[in-house]
Amino acid sequence: MPDRLRESARLWEHNARADPLWAVLAASDKNGRRWDPLEFFKTGERDVADILAYLEQRGARPRAGRALDFGCGVGRLTQALAKHIARVDGVDVSATMIELARGYDRTGRCQFTVNTAPDLRIFDDGSFDLVLSILVLQHIPPPFDLAYLRELGRVVAPGGTLFFQAPHQRRVAPKARRAARLRRLARRLLRREGVQLAMYALPQEAARDALAAAGLELIEARPDVWAGDDWESFSYLARRPL
Ligand SMILES: C[S@@+](CC[C@H](N)C(=O)[O-])C[C@H]1O[C@@H](n2cnc3c(N)ncnc32)[C@H](O)[C@@H]1O
Protein backbone atom coordinates (compact mmCIF):
# COMPACT_ATOMS: atom_id res chain seq x y z
CA MET A 1 0.00 0.00 0.00
CA PRO A 2 1.42 3.46 -0.90
CA ASP A 3 2.52 5.54 2.15
CA ARG A 4 -0.11 8.28 1.86
CA LEU A 5 -2.90 5.77 1.56
CA ARG A 6 -1.51 3.75 4.47
CA GLU A 7 -1.50 6.88 6.65
CA SER A 8 -5.12 7.61 5.68
CA ALA A 9 -6.12 3.99 6.44
CA ARG A 10 -4.37 4.22 9.82
CA LEU A 11 -6.37 7.36 10.62
CA TRP A 12 -9.65 5.58 9.82
CA GLU A 13 -8.74 2.62 11.96
CA HIS A 14 -8.07 5.08 14.79
CA ASN A 15 -11.43 6.78 14.14
CA ALA A 16 -13.26 3.45 14.10
CA ARG A 17 -11.92 2.68 17.56
CA ALA A 18 -12.34 6.19 18.99
CA ASP A 19 -15.97 6.99 18.08
CA PRO A 20 -17.14 4.99 15.03
CA LEU A 21 -20.67 6.36 14.57
CA TRP A 22 -19.60 9.98 14.97
CA ALA A 23 -16.64 9.40 12.61
CA VAL A 24 -19.21 8.30 10.02
CA LEU A 25 -21.77 11.04 10.68
CA ALA A 26 -20.31 14.01 12.53
CA ALA A 27 -23.47 15.61 13.94
CA SER A 28 -22.43 18.32 16.40
CA ASP A 29 -24.51 16.96 19.32
CA LYS A 30 -23.39 13.32 18.91
CA ASN A 31 -19.67 13.68 19.53
CA GLY A 32 -18.31 11.37 22.27
CA ARG A 33 -20.26 8.19 21.46
CA ARG A 34 -23.62 9.90 21.85
CA TRP A 35 -25.28 8.51 18.69
CA ASP A 36 -28.19 6.19 19.46
CA PRO A 37 -27.60 3.33 16.96
CA LEU A 38 -31.31 3.14 16.08
CA GLU A 39 -31.45 6.82 15.27
CA PHE A 40 -28.11 6.55 13.43
CA PHE A 41 -29.27 3.72 11.14
CA LYS A 42 -32.53 5.57 10.44
CA THR A 43 -30.44 8.33 8.81
CA GLY A 44 -29.17 5.66 6.40
CA GLU A 45 -32.72 4.62 5.52
CA ARG A 46 -33.70 8.23 4.85
CA ASP A 47 -30.61 8.87 2.72
CA VAL A 48 -31.09 5.71 0.66
CA ALA A 49 -34.81 6.43 0.16
CA ASP A 50 -33.94 9.94 -1.06
CA ILE A 51 -31.22 8.66 -3.38
CA LEU A 52 -33.41 5.91 -4.88
CA ALA A 53 -36.25 8.41 -5.41
CA TYR A 54 -33.81 10.72 -7.21
CA LEU A 55 -32.51 7.87 -9.40
CA GLU A 56 -36.09 6.94 -10.25
CA GLN A 57 -36.84 10.53 -11.19
CA ARG A 58 -33.82 10.55 -13.54
CA GLY A 59 -34.77 7.20 -15.08
CA ALA A 60 -31.74 5.53 -13.50
CA ARG A 61 -33.33 3.27 -10.85
CA PRO A 62 -31.11 0.16 -10.85
CA ARG A 63 -32.22 -3.45 -11.14
CA ALA A 64 -32.65 -5.01 -7.71
CA GLY A 65 -29.74 -7.43 -8.23
CA ARG A 66 -26.46 -6.44 -6.65
CA ALA A 67 -25.08 -3.20 -5.17
CA LEU A 68 -21.75 -1.97 -3.82
CA ASP A 69 -21.42 0.51 -0.95
CA PHE A 70 -17.83 1.74 -1.17
CA GLY A 71 -16.44 3.09 2.14
CA CYS A 72 -19.36 1.51 3.99
CA GLY A 73 -18.20 2.29 7.54
CA VAL A 74 -20.49 0.50 10.00
CA GLY A 75 -23.02 -0.26 7.23
CA ARG A 76 -25.33 2.74 7.65
CA LEU A 77 -26.21 2.82 3.93
CA THR A 78 -25.39 -0.83 3.21
CA GLN A 79 -28.17 -2.17 5.43
CA ALA A 80 -30.64 0.38 4.07
CA LEU A 81 -29.77 -0.63 0.49
CA ALA A 82 -30.33 -4.29 1.36
CA LYS A 83 -34.03 -3.49 1.93
CA HIS A 84 -34.30 -2.70 -1.80
CA ILE A 85 -31.57 -4.78 -3.43
CA ALA A 86 -31.03 -8.53 -3.19
CA ARG A 87 -27.33 -8.53 -2.33
CA VAL A 88 -25.19 -5.65 -1.14
CA ASP A 89 -21.42 -5.60 -0.75
CA GLY A 90 -19.97 -3.15 1.77
CA VAL A 91 -16.26 -2.46 1.44
CA ASP A 92 -14.09 -0.47 3.82
CA VAL A 93 -10.40 0.09 4.49
CA SER A 94 -10.88 -0.22 8.29
CA ALA A 95 -11.08 -3.71 9.78
CA THR A 96 -12.80 -2.32 12.89
CA MET A 97 -15.49 -0.58 10.82
CA ILE A 98 -16.14 -3.86 9.00
CA GLU A 99 -16.30 -5.86 12.23
CA LEU A 100 -18.82 -3.36 13.61
CA ALA A 101 -20.82 -3.44 10.35
CA ARG A 102 -21.12 -7.23 10.61
CA GLY A 103 -22.27 -6.92 14.20
CA TYR A 104 -24.90 -4.29 13.40
CA ASP A 105 -26.26 -6.06 10.30
CA ARG A 106 -29.88 -7.18 10.77
CA THR A 107 -30.59 -7.95 7.11
CA GLY A 108 -28.49 -11.04 6.42
CA ARG A 109 -28.11 -9.76 2.85
CA CYS A 110 -24.94 -7.71 3.30
CA GLN A 111 -21.47 -9.00 2.58
CA PHE A 112 -18.78 -6.90 4.33
CA THR A 113 -15.16 -6.94 3.16
CA VAL A 114 -11.96 -5.15 4.21
CA ASN A 115 -10.05 -3.80 1.22
CA THR A 116 -6.67 -2.14 1.76
CA ALA A 117 -5.60 -2.31 -1.90
CA PRO A 118 -5.50 0.96 -3.86
CA ASP A 119 -8.00 -0.60 -6.29
CA LEU A 120 -11.08 -2.88 -6.34
CA ARG A 121 -9.51 -5.90 -8.00
CA ILE A 122 -11.55 -8.04 -5.60
CA PHE A 123 -14.48 -7.38 -7.98
CA ASP A 124 -14.78 -8.22 -11.69
CA ASP A 125 -15.69 -5.64 -14.31
CA GLY A 126 -19.42 -4.90 -14.44
CA SER A 127 -20.31 -6.74 -11.20
CA PHE A 128 -22.89 -4.27 -9.82
CA ASP A 129 -26.24 -2.81 -10.86
CA LEU A 130 -25.70 0.05 -8.42
CA VAL A 131 -22.48 1.48 -7.01
CA LEU A 132 -22.83 4.03 -4.21
CA SER A 133 -20.26 6.06 -2.30
CA ILE A 134 -21.14 8.91 0.04
CA LEU A 135 -18.82 10.75 2.44
CA VAL A 136 -15.84 8.64 1.35
CA LEU A 137 -13.84 9.98 -1.61
CA GLN A 138 -13.54 13.27 0.28
CA HIS A 139 -11.36 11.49 2.86
CA ILE A 140 -9.04 9.72 0.40
CA PRO A 141 -5.88 11.63 -0.57
CA PRO A 142 -5.25 12.35 -4.25
CA PRO A 143 -4.41 10.71 -6.59
CA PHE A 144 -5.94 7.62 -4.91
CA ASP A 145 -9.42 9.20 -4.80
CA LEU A 146 -9.47 9.38 -8.60
CA ALA A 147 -8.02 5.89 -8.95
CA TYR A 148 -10.86 4.54 -6.78
CA LEU A 149 -13.38 6.55 -8.75
CA ARG A 150 -12.21 4.90 -11.99
CA GLU A 151 -12.52 1.55 -10.22
CA LEU A 152 -16.06 2.38 -9.05
CA GLY A 153 -16.88 3.04 -12.70
CA ARG A 154 -15.24 -0.16 -13.88
CA VAL A 155 -17.38 -2.38 -11.65
CA VAL A 156 -20.72 -0.88 -12.85
CA ALA A 157 -22.64 -3.38 -15.02
CA PRO A 158 -23.98 -2.44 -18.48
CA GLY A 159 -27.17 -0.46 -17.83
CA GLY A 160 -26.06 0.01 -14.20
CA THR A 161 -25.80 3.19 -12.13
CA LEU A 162 -23.05 4.96 -10.19
CA PHE A 163 -24.00 7.55 -7.57
CA PHE A 164 -21.28 9.23 -5.54
CA GLN A 165 -20.46 12.45 -3.73
CA ALA A 166 -17.22 14.43 -3.73
CA PRO A 167 -16.22 17.98 -2.71
CA HIS A 168 -15.21 20.06 -5.74
CA GLN A 169 -13.32 22.77 -3.85
CA ARG A 170 -13.02 24.49 -0.51
CA ARG A 171 -15.05 27.67 -0.09
CA VAL A 172 -13.09 30.72 0.95
CA ALA A 173 -13.64 30.63 4.71
CA PRO A 174 -14.66 33.86 6.43
CA LYS A 175 -12.06 34.83 9.05
CA ALA A 176 -14.16 33.84 12.06
CA ARG A 177 -14.86 30.38 10.70
CA ARG A 178 -11.22 29.85 9.81
CA ALA A 179 -10.15 30.86 13.34
CA ALA A 180 -12.69 28.48 14.91
CA ARG A 181 -11.42 25.66 12.71
CA LEU A 182 -7.82 26.31 13.72
CA ARG A 183 -8.80 26.27 17.40
CA ARG A 184 -10.59 22.92 16.91
CA LEU A 185 -7.58 21.49 15.10
CA ALA A 186 -5.18 22.67 17.82
CA ARG A 187 -7.36 21.09 20.54
CA ARG A 188 -7.47 17.82 18.67
CA LEU A 189 -3.74 17.74 17.99
CA LEU A 190 -2.94 18.51 21.62
CA ARG A 191 -5.10 15.65 22.85
CA ARG A 192 -4.06 13.23 20.08
CA GLU A 193 -7.35 11.48 20.59
CA GLY A 194 -10.87 11.60 19.29
CA VAL A 195 -11.85 11.43 15.66
CA GLN A 196 -9.48 13.05 13.16
CA LEU A 197 -10.87 13.84 9.71
CA ALA A 198 -8.74 14.83 6.72
CA MET A 199 -10.62 16.33 3.74
CA TYR A 200 -9.52 16.58 0.11
CA ALA A 201 -11.07 18.18 -2.95
CA LEU A 202 -11.86 16.15 -6.04
CA PRO A 203 -12.35 18.77 -8.77
CA GLN A 204 -15.38 18.30 -10.96
CA GLU A 205 -13.36 18.30 -14.21
CA ALA A 206 -11.23 15.42 -12.91
CA ALA A 207 -14.34 13.50 -11.82
CA ARG A 208 -15.89 13.94 -15.26
CA ASP A 209 -12.69 12.71 -16.95
CA ALA A 210 -12.50 9.66 -14.67
CA LEU A 211 -16.12 8.74 -15.47
CA ALA A 212 -15.52 9.08 -19.20
CA ALA A 213 -12.31 7.01 -18.92
CA ALA A 214 -14.35 4.27 -17.20
CA GLY A 215 -16.89 4.33 -20.07
CA LEU A 216 -19.72 5.91 -18.05
CA GLU A 217 -22.12 8.63 -19.15
CA LEU A 218 -22.63 11.44 -16.66
CA ILE A 219 -26.34 12.15 -16.25
CA GLU A 220 -26.04 14.93 -13.70
CA ALA A 221 -23.68 16.58 -11.20
CA ARG A 222 -25.77 18.48 -8.67
CA PRO A 223 -24.68 20.58 -5.69
CA ASP A 224 -25.17 18.94 -2.30
CA VAL A 225 -24.49 19.67 1.36
CA TRP A 226 -22.72 16.46 2.33
CA ALA A 227 -19.28 18.00 2.90
CA GLY A 228 -20.47 20.78 5.24
CA ASP A 229 -20.35 24.57 4.96
CA ASP A 230 -16.67 24.85 4.12
CA TRP A 231 -16.84 22.85 0.90
CA GLU A 232 -18.58 23.09 -2.44
CA SER A 233 -19.70 19.51 -2.89
CA PHE A 234 -21.45 17.62 -5.71
CA SER A 235 -23.42 14.40 -6.08
CA TYR A 236 -22.77 12.66 -9.39
CA LEU A 237 -25.15 10.36 -11.19
CA ALA A 238 -23.70 8.30 -14.04
CA ARG A 239 -24.67 5.20 -16.04
CA ARG A 240 -22.88 2.61 -18.11
CA PRO A 241 -24.65 2.31 -21.46
CA LEU A 242 -26.17 -1.09 -22.28
C1 LIG B 1 -17.40 9.31 6.90
S1 LIG B 1 -17.40 7.57 6.75
C2 LIG B 1 -18.82 7.28 5.71
C3 LIG B 1 -19.36 5.87 5.80
C4 LIG B 1 -20.57 5.57 4.91
N1 LIG B 1 -20.31 5.86 3.54
C5 LIG B 1 -21.79 6.31 5.39
O1 LIG B 1 -22.16 7.33 4.78
O2 LIG B 1 -22.39 5.88 6.36
C6 LIG B 1 -16.03 7.27 5.64
C7 LIG B 1 -15.67 5.80 5.51
O3 LIG B 1 -14.76 5.65 4.41
C8 LIG B 1 -13.82 4.67 4.77
N2 LIG B 1 -12.62 4.80 3.94
C9 LIG B 1 -11.66 5.75 4.02
N3 LIG B 1 -10.70 5.47 3.11
C10 LIG B 1 -11.08 4.36 2.44
C11 LIG B 1 -10.50 3.59 1.38
N4 LIG B 1 -9.33 3.89 0.84
N5 LIG B 1 -11.18 2.50 0.94
C12 LIG B 1 -12.37 2.16 1.51
N6 LIG B 1 -12.94 2.84 2.51
C13 LIG B 1 -12.31 3.94 2.97
C14 LIG B 1 -13.57 4.93 6.25
O4 LIG B 1 -12.96 3.86 6.91
C15 LIG B 1 -14.98 5.23 6.73
O5 LIG B 1 -15.63 4.07 7.17
The ligand as a Tripos MOL2 file, in Angstrom:
@<TRIPOS>MOLECULE
LIG
   27    29     1     0     0
SMALL
NO_CHARGES

@<TRIPOS>ATOM
      1 C1        -17.3960    9.3130    6.9030 C.3       1 LIG1
      2 S1        -17.3960    7.5690    6.7510 S.3       1 LIG1
      3 C2        -18.8190    7.2770    5.7100 C.3       1 LIG1
      4 C3        -19.3590    5.8720    5.7980 C.3       1 LIG1
      5 C4        -20.5680    5.5740    4.9140 C.3       1 LIG1
      6 N1        -20.3090    5.8610    3.5360 N.3       1 LIG1
      7 C5        -21.7950    6.3090    5.3870 C.2       1 LIG1
      8 O1        -22.1560    7.3330    4.7750 O.co2     1 LIG1
      9 O2        -22.3900    5.8820    6.3570 O.co2     1 LIG1
     10 C6        -16.0300    7.2710    5.6400 C.3       1 LIG1
     11 C7        -15.6730    5.8030    5.5060 C.3       1 LIG1
     12 O3        -14.7600    5.6450    4.4110 O.3       1 LIG1
     13 C8        -13.8180    4.6690    4.7680 C.3       1 LIG1
     14 N2        -12.6230    4.7990    3.9410 N.ar      1 LIG1
     15 C9        -11.6580    5.7450    4.0160 C.ar      1 LIG1
     16 N3        -10.6980    5.4750    3.1080 N.ar      1 LIG1
     17 C10       -11.0800    4.3630    2.4370 C.ar      1 LIG1
     18 C11       -10.5010    3.5890    1.3820 C.ar      1 LIG1
     19 N4         -9.3260    3.8900    0.8450 N.pl3     1 LIG1
     20 N5        -11.1810    2.4960    0.9430 N.ar      1 LIG1
     21 C12       -12.3730    2.1550    1.5070 C.ar      1 LIG1
     22 N6        -12.9430    2.8370    2.5110 N.ar      1 LIG1
     23 C13       -12.3120    3.9410    2.9700 C.ar      1 LIG1
     24 C14       -13.5720    4.9330    6.2520 C.3       1 LIG1
     25 O4        -12.9590    3.8630    6.9110 O.3       1 LIG1
     26 C15       -14.9840    5.2300    6.7350 C.3       1 LIG1
     27 O5        -15.6290    4.0740    7.1680 O.3       1 LIG1
@<TRIPOS>BOND
     1     1     2 1
     2     2     3 1
     3     2    10 1
     4     3     4 1
     5     4     5 1
     6     5     6 1
     7     5     7 1
     8     7     8 2
     9     7     9 1
    10    10    11 1
    11    11    12 1
    12    11    26 1
    13    12    13 1
    14    13    14 1
    15    13    24 1
    16    14    15 ar
    17    14    23 ar
    18    15    16 ar
    19    16    17 ar
    20    17    18 ar
    21    17    23 ar
    22    18    19 1
    23    18    20 ar
    24    20    21 ar
    25    21    22 ar
    26    22    23 ar
    27    24    25 1
    28    24    26 1
    29    26    27 1
@<TRIPOS>SUBSTRUCTURE
     1 LIG1         1 GROUP 0 **** ****
